[in-house]
Amino acid sequence: MDEELLTYVDKVKQDLREDPSFNKLKELEEIMNTDPEIITLSRAMQEAQALYNEALEKEGEMGRGTKERQLVFVAAKNALYSHPVVKEYLDNYSKYRELLETINEEIFAPLKVNLCPKK
């Protein structure tokens, strides 16, 4: 890549880091990482997910224990994702991700520079 293009890419990256939506994500992330209620909900979801995965391995997808653990996992996930701060974070993350994908498709894809790898 030539120097001008590298400078442009660095400028885009810097602009994205200074974008208010990026800063909002960082702010919400900090809240989620320190809020005791969110931490408790997150741990409950992780534990439920681990038990569900364990049941999947042992009993398969149609096992009775698997179905029960799946329901517990879904309830724990819904509890976490419905928390106002988590919900706001997920909404903001989705919008920011769309912005990154648009930038990637419109500006960088033709140059074979991938700013936002697909999941």
C-alpha positions as CSV (number, residue, x, y, z in Angstrom):
1,M,0.0,0.0,0.0
2,D,1.2,3.5,-0.6
3,E,1.8,6.0,2.1
4,E,-1.3,8.1,1.2
5,L,-3.6,5.1,1.6
6,L,-2.0,4.1,4.9
7,T,-2.5,7.7,6.2
8,Y,-6.1,7.6,5.1
9,V,-6.7,4.3,6.9
10,D,-5.2,5.6,10.1
11,K,-7.4,8.7,9.9
12,V,-10.5,6.6,9.5
13,K,-9.5,4.4,12.4
14,Q,-8.9,7.5,14.6
15,D,-12.2,9.0,13.5
16,L,-14.0,5.8,14.5
17,R,-12.3,5.8,17.9
18,E,-13.4,9.4,18.5
19,D,-17.0,8.8,17.3
20,P,-19.6,9.5,20.1
21,S,-21.2,6.1,19.5
22,F,-17.8,4.4,20.1
23,N,-17.3,6.4,23.3
24,K,-20.9,5.5,24.4
25,L,-20.0,1.8,23.9
26,K,-16.9,2.2,26.1
27,E,-18.9,3.9,28.8
28,L,-21.6,1.3,28.8
29,E,-19.0,-1.5,28.8
30,E,-17.4,0.0,31.9
31,I,-20.8,0.1,33.7
32,M,-21.5,-3.5,32.7
33,N,-18.1,-4.6,34.0
34,T,-18.6,-3.0,37.4
35,D,-22.4,-3.2,38.1
36,P,-23.0,-6.0,40.6
37,E,-26.5,-6.8,39.2
38,I,-25.2,-7.2,35.7
39,I,-22.2,-9.2,36.9
40,T,-24.6,-11.6,38.7
41,L,-26.8,-11.9,35.7
42,S,-23.9,-12.5,33.5
43,R,-22.4,-15.2,35.7
44,A,-25.9,-16.9,36.0
45,M,-26.1,-17.0,32.2
46,Q,-22.6,-18.4,31.8
47,E,-23.3,-21.1,34.4
48,A,-26.6,-22.0,32.7
49,Q,-24.9,-22.1,29.3
50,A,-22.1,-24.4,30.7
51,L,-24.7,-26.8,32.1
52,Y,-26.7,-26.7,28.8
53,N,-23.5,-27.4,26.8
54,E,-22.7,-30.3,29.2
55,A,-26.2,-31.7,28.7
56,L,-25.8,-31.4,24.9
57,E,-22.6,-33.4,25.0
58,K,-24.0,-36.1,27.3
59,E,-27.6,-36.4,26.2
60,G,-27.8,-34.9,22.8
61,E,-30.1,-32.2,21.6
62,M,-33.3,-34.1,22.3
63,G,-32.4,-35.3,25.8
64,R,-34.8,-34.4,28.6
65,G,-32.1,-32.8,30.7
66,T,-30.9,-30.9,27.7
67,K,-34.4,-29.4,27.2
68,E,-34.7,-28.4,30.8
69,R,-31.2,-26.8,30.9
70,Q,-31.9,-25.1,27.6
71,L,-35.0,-23.4,29.2
72,V,-32.9,-22.3,32.2
73,F,-30.2,-20.9,29.9
74,V,-32.7,-19.0,27.7
75,A,-34.3,-17.5,30.8
76,A,-30.9,-16.5,32.2
77,K,-29.9,-15.0,28.8
78,N,-33.2,-13.1,28.6
79,A,-32.8,-11.7,32.1
80,L,-29.3,-10.4,31.3
81,Y,-30.2,-9.0,27.8
82,S,-33.3,-7.3,29.2
83,H,-31.3,-5.3,31.8
84,P,-31.6,-1.6,30.6
85,V,-27.8,-1.0,30.5
86,V,-27.1,-4.3,28.6
87,K,-30.0,-3.6,26.2
88,E,-28.7,-0.1,25.5
89,Y,-25.2,-1.6,24.9
90,L,-26.5,-4.2,22.5
91,D,-28.5,-1.7,20.6
92,N,-25.5,0.7,20.3
93,Y,-23.2,-2.1,19.4
94,S,-25.4,-3.3,16.6
95,K,-25.6,0.2,15.1
96,Y,-21.8,0.7,15.5
97,R,-21.2,-2.7,13.9
98,E,-23.4,-1.7,10.9
99,L,-21.4,1.5,10.5
100,L,-18.1,-0.6,10.5
101,E,-19.6,-3.0,7.9
102,T,-20.7,-0.2,5.7
103,I,-17.3,1.4,5.8
104,N,-15.7,-1.9,5.1
105,E,-18.0,-2.6,2.1
106,E,-17.9,0.9,0.6
107,I,-14.3,2.0,1.2
108,F,-12.0,-0.9,2.0
109,A,-13.5,-3.9,0.3
110,P,-12.3,-2.7,-3.2
111,L,-8.9,-2.2,-1.7
112,K,-8.8,-5.7,0.0
113,V,-8.4,-4.1,3.4
114,N,-10.7,-5.6,6.0
115,L,-11.6,-3.2,8.8
116,C,-14.5,-5.3,10.1
117,P,-14.0,-9.1,9.8
118,K,-17.2,-11.1,9.4
119,K,-18.2,-13.1,12.5
